Amino acid sequence: MPEPRDTTELQRYLGMVNYLCRYMPHLSTVSKPLNLLLMKDMAWTWGPEQTESFKKIREMLTTAPFLAYFDPYRPTVVEADSSSYGIGGCLLQEFDDGLKPIAYCSRTLTNAEQKYAQIENECLASVWACERFDRYLMGLDSFTLLTDHKPLVPLINSKDLSETPIRCQRMLIRLMRYKPKAEYRPGPTMVTSDTLSRCPTSTSSRTLEVEQNLQNDIQFHVDVITSTWPITDEKLKEIKAKTQEDPILKTAFEYTTSGWSMYKEDVKLAAREMYGVRNELSVVDGLLLRGDCIIIPYKMRKEILNRIHDGHPSISKSRERAKQAVWWPGISKDIQQVVAGCRHCLEKSPTQQKEPLMTSELPDRPFQKVAVDICELNHETYLVSVDYYSRYIDINKLSNITSNAVINKMKINFSQHGIPETVISDNGRQFTSQEFKTFATAWNFHHITSSPHYPQANGEAKRAVQTAKKILQQQTNNWLC
């Protein structure tokens, strides 16, 4: 860690030291020359006394008893954090008197990494810290990975990378060799890693080579995915230019590179419709992406929709084609409208279109409308009746399945609940017989039968039969008459 260059860096450094001071004897005496620089009206003058104090504290931070020895059988914690110009991490273990540091790491971000989205840099910090502590973490059954970036937690804990920003995809693949359990901690509680990320150490040539390999690995993964896009270079340039002309995408682009607000209310209105997918957004070569799909500006969406539907695939196949390369808010609905309004598809589509199932209107009162059906269970036959209003179910055992037996049980139900205005049944012979028609006329109710070979038309009764069978199977006593 380099020496502080101003009051802000000194305050940050002493904040970390004070956070860890329970392991450091005589800290107030050793740090007195540094604290003098923070006094009111004190000019910033870094002299030999401050240098000596800084070196003593640094030595105390990196030697026993402050720096503990690693024990693979103790609970292990990795803190990782990122700033706009550096990343830092700390390896800790749980002891009887609390967490103790085992090792530290930090480095500056490369020029390319400084252009990453916030979630990408936080992910980079977590992966890089784990790789720096590889000798400790490899082989552990599990360890806790702490981050102050809450959207990163589900990305690390989930194995599904389909909706993950493409740079994060490669980073998380590298992380799969370990067994971390990510947890969120507010930034102010992660003092050590936060300080290390804001005061990164200079990078040695050997370390620089390792970091360049990591960056090349990530870029190679990005290049492989972008090379599969079914879009010409000229079209990519057009998308890139019109993205900056689109007010929504331009604002989302800026938020993705500089960081999204924690609260939706603080986001500009132009970008709020993108807030729900903010953790999946990234910027690659001037293009705004969701996962590995390009987000298309509004002015180009009609053209892209026509290309998606080229060849006149169905709605589902058009959606699958779009998932290969492009996305924007409401794309699924837009594809449905384009396919539904395609003249060629309408002319060539089958004339017998399946009509949507019509919902039944709710009656005004109980037992105004009743559905009936016959079911068999354990060699016994039952008449099941259900009220459309209350979903109340009657179950009656039948001595036989003749119309007369059904009518007698229905008369009992009617005497208890009243005569309904409408009775719905299937086309069983018990309900289509002349005897049942006479019964309907005499008792003054309207009898409706469902469409043949279409049981969904009497779906209420079919669902009641399932419930009735479940009830009957749970009974041990033969209580039905």
Secondary structure as the mmCIF struct_conf table of DSSP 4:
data_model
#
loop_
_struct_conf.conf_type_id
_struct_conf.id
_struct_conf.beg_label_comp_id
_struct_conf.beg_label_asym_id
_struct_conf.beg_label_seq_id
_struct_conf.end_label_comp_id
_struct_conf.end_label_asym_id
_struct_conf.end_label_seq_id
HELX_LH_PP_P HELX_LH_PP_P1 PRO A 2 PRO A 4
BEND BEND1 ASP A 6 ASP A 6
HELX_RH_AL_P HELX_RH_AL_P1 THR A 7 TYR A 19
TURN_TY1_P TURN_TY1_P1 LEU A 20 LEU A 20
HELX_RH_3T_P HELX_RH_3T_P1 CYS A 21 TYR A 23
TURN_TY1_P TURN_TY1_P2 PRO A 25 HIS A 26
HELX_RH_AL_P HELX_RH_AL_P2 LEU A 27 VAL A 30
TURN_TY1_P TURN_TY1_P3 SER A 31 SER A 31
HELX_RH_AL_P HELX_RH_AL_P3 LYS A 32 LEU A 36
TURN_TY1_P TURN_TY1_P4 LEU A 37 LEU A 38
BEND BEND2 MET A 39 MET A 39
TURN_TY1_P TURN_TY1_P5 LYS A 40 ASP A 41
HELX_RH_AL_P HELX_RH_AL_P4 PRO A 48 LEU A 61
TURN_TY1_P TURN_TY1_P6 THR A 62 THR A 62
BEND BEND3 THR A 63 THR A 63
TURN_TY1_P TURN_TY1_P7 ALA A 64 PHE A 66
BEND BEND4 LEU A 67 LEU A 67
HELX_LH_PP_P HELX_LH_PP_P2 ALA A 68 PHE A 70
TURN_TY1_P TURN_TY1_P8 PRO A 72 TYR A 73
BEND BEND5 ARG A 74 ARG A 74
STRN STRN1 THR A 76 SER A 82
BEND BEND6 SER A 84 TYR A 85
STRN STRN2 GLY A 86 PHE A 95
TURN_TY1_P TURN_TY1_P9 ASP A 96 ASP A 97
STRN STRN3 GLY A 98 THR A 108
HELX_LH_PP_P HELX_LH_PP_P3 LEU A 109 THR A 110
TURN_TY1_P TURN_TY1_P10 ASN A 111 ALA A 112
HELX_RH_3T_P HELX_RH_3T_P2 GLU A 113 LYS A 115
BEND BEND7 TYR A 116 TYR A 116
HELX_RH_AL_P HELX_RH_AL_P5 GLN A 118 ARG A 132
TURN_TY1_P TURN_TY1_P11 PHE A 133 PHE A 133
HELX_RH_AL_P HELX_RH_AL_P6 ASP A 134 LEU A 137
TURN_TY1_P TURN_TY1_P12 MET A 138 GLY A 139
BEND BEND8 ASP A 141 ASP A 141
STRN STRN4 PHE A 143 THR A 147
BEND BEND9 ASP A 148 ASP A 148
TURN_TY1_P TURN_TY1_P13 LYS A 150 PRO A 151
HELX_RH_AL_P HELX_RH_AL_P7 LEU A 152 ASN A 157
TURN_TY1_P TURN_TY1_P14 SER A 162 GLU A 163
BEND BEND10 THR A 164 THR A 164
HELX_RH_AL_P HELX_RH_AL_P8 ILE A 166 LEU A 175
TURN_TY1_P TURN_TY1_P15 MET A 176 ARG A 177
BEND BEND11 TYR A 178 TYR A 178
STRN STRN5 PRO A 180 TYR A 184
HELX_RH_3T_P HELX_RH_3T_P3 GLY A 187 THR A 189
HELX_RH_AL_P HELX_RH_AL_P9 VAL A 191 ARG A 198
BEND BEND12 CYS A 199 CYS A 199
HELX_LH_PP_P HELX_LH_PP_P4 PRO A 200 SER A 204
HELX_RH_AL_P HELX_RH_AL_P10 SER A 205 THR A 226
TURN_TY1_P TURN_TY1_P16 SER A 227 THR A 228
BEND BEND13 PRO A 230 PRO A 230
HELX_RH_AL_P HELX_RH_AL_P11 ASP A 233 THR A 243
TURN_TY1_P TURN_TY1_P17 GLN A 244 GLU A 245
HELX_RH_AL_P HELX_RH_AL_P12 PRO A 247 SER A 258
BEND BEND14 MET A 262 TYR A 263
HELX_RH_3T_P HELX_RH_3T_P4 LYS A 264 ASP A 266
BEND BEND15 VAL A 267 VAL A 267
HELX_RH_3T_P HELX_RH_3T_P5 LEU A 269 GLU A 280
STRN STRN6 LEU A 281 VAL A 284
TURN_TY1_P TURN_TY1_P18 ASP A 285 GLY A 286
STRN STRN7 LEU A 287 ARG A 290
TURN_TY1_P TURN_TY1_P19 GLY A 291 ASP A 292
STRN STRN8 CYS A 293 ILE A 295
HELX_LH_PP_P HELX_LH_PP_P5 ILE A 296 PRO A 297
HELX_RH_3T_P HELX_RH_3T_P6 TYR A 298 MET A 300
HELX_RH_AL_P HELX_RH_AL_P13 ARG A 301 ILE A 308
TURN_TY1_P TURN_TY1_P20 HIS A 309 GLY A 311
HELX_RH_AL_P HELX_RH_AL_P14 ILE A 315 LYS A 323
TURN_TY1_P TURN_TY1_P21 GLN A 324 ALA A 325
STRN STRN9 VAL A 326 TRP A 327
TURN_TY1_P TURN_TY1_P22 PRO A 329 GLY A 330
HELX_RH_AL_P HELX_RH_AL_P15 ILE A 331 ALA A 340
TURN_TY1_P TURN_TY1_P23 GLY A 341 GLY A 341
HELX_RH_AL_P HELX_RH_AL_P16 ARG A 343 LYS A 348
BEND BEND16 SER A 349 SER A 349
BEND BEND17 THR A 351 GLN A 352
HELX_LH_PP_P HELX_LH_PP_P6 GLN A 353 PRO A 363
BEND BEND18 ASP A 364 ARG A 365
TURN_TY1_P TURN_TY1_P24 PRO A 366 PHE A 367
BEND BEND19 GLN A 368 GLN A 368
STRN STRN10 LYS A 369 LEU A 377
TURN_TY1_P TURN_TY1_P25 ASN A 378 HIS A 379
STRN STRN11 GLU A 380 ASP A 387
TURN_TY1_P TURN_TY1_P26 TYR A 388 SER A 390
STRN STRN12 ILE A 393 LEU A 398
BEND BEND20 SER A 399 ASN A 400
BEND BEND21 THR A 402 THR A 402
HELX_RH_AL_P HELX_RH_AL_P17 SER A 403 HIS A 417
BEND BEND22 GLU A 421 GLU A 421
STRN STRN13 THR A 422 SER A 425
BEND BEND23 ASN A 427 ASN A 427
HELX_RH_AL_P HELX_RH_AL_P18 ARG A 429 THR A 432
BEND BEND24 SER A 433 SER A 433
HELX_RH_AL_P HELX_RH_AL_P19 GLN A 434 TRP A 443
TURN_TY1_P TURN_TY1_P27 ASN A 444 ASN A 444
STRN STRN14 HIS A 446 THR A 449
HELX_LH_PP_P HELX_LH_PP_P7 SER A 450 SER A 451
TURN_TY1_P TURN_TY1_P28 PRO A 452 HIS A 453
HELX_RH_3T_P HELX_RH_3T_P7 PRO A 455 ASN A 458
HELX_RH_AL_P HELX_RH_AL_P20 GLY A 459 GLN A 474
BEND BEND25 ASN A 477 ASN A 477
#
